[in-house]
Amino acid sequence: MRKKIVRKRTFIENFFKVTISLFFLGGFLFFFPVVGLLEYIIPIFLVLSFITIILNKIYIKKGICRLPMIISFIITVIFMCVSISTPIICFTFENTKLMYPIKKAIFAYGVRVHSEATMARFPEKLPKNTEDYRFITEGCFPAQDYSPHTYLYFRTDNETIAQLEKEKGGQVTECEMSFEEFLESYKQKSTANNYSESIIDIKRQYLQAKGFPPIAFQFMSDDMQEQVDEDLIVYNFSSSSYGYAFDYDNGIVVVWG
């Protein structure tokens, strides 16, 4: 019986010793894409570890608190697994609607630290009638002039689009030329043999002139790039790189920030 108890003590103590050592020896770099979450992850993990170790010592000395110790250890392991999954979730599950609130929270508190204003511009939850959903969340990266952004795409009904447009505000940005005028200008600058082959690129440039980010256009699916209307309604905020775009004809909604 004594030998079994010693084995339990060694396993738990060694588990936390190895885990903490690996974290501070470079494991923390794994969390760099969502570095803002470390201010929550580290204290919670240390508290759970401390409670588990104390319960383990009590069990070894007095033979009591075995069940609370096991429960505490399981909770700690589950918390570790959830924490480790956060950078992975940030870069994956782009087309999984159920992961929208989780990805949104990870980006808000891990990438754009304390960015309540940022994420308030995104829908609190997806509309019931949502198709062609895609939610891209970029992570932190140690590079000069790099700023992580997020892009949300989906299709819905016109009534929902009207409600979203009413709620989100911002300023509508327009191009000085109509798309037909822009296209004619492009033709004059291009040869007669190549302008028609890059109609998608012409549309991208026109929408960019209306204030729609080219990277937001690039991340669109091929079908959405082809179908999005040149009369896309684009809202921008003068003091930031956040915005919305609404296409009533094709039911397309785009949010970026």
Secondary structure, DSSP 4 states (H G I P E B T S, - for coil): -HHHHHHHHHHHHHHHHHHHHHHHTTGGGGGGGGGGGHHHHHHHHHHHHHHHHHHHHHHHHHS--HHHHHHHHHHHHHHHHHHHHHHHHHHS-TT-GGGHHHHHHHIIIIISTT-HHHHHTS-SS--SS-EEEEEEE------TT----EEEEEE--HHHHHHHHHHH--EE---SS-HHHHHHHHHHHS-TTTGGGGHHHHHHHHHHHTT--HHHHHTS-HHHHHHS-TT-EEEE-TTSS-EEEEETTTTEEEEE-
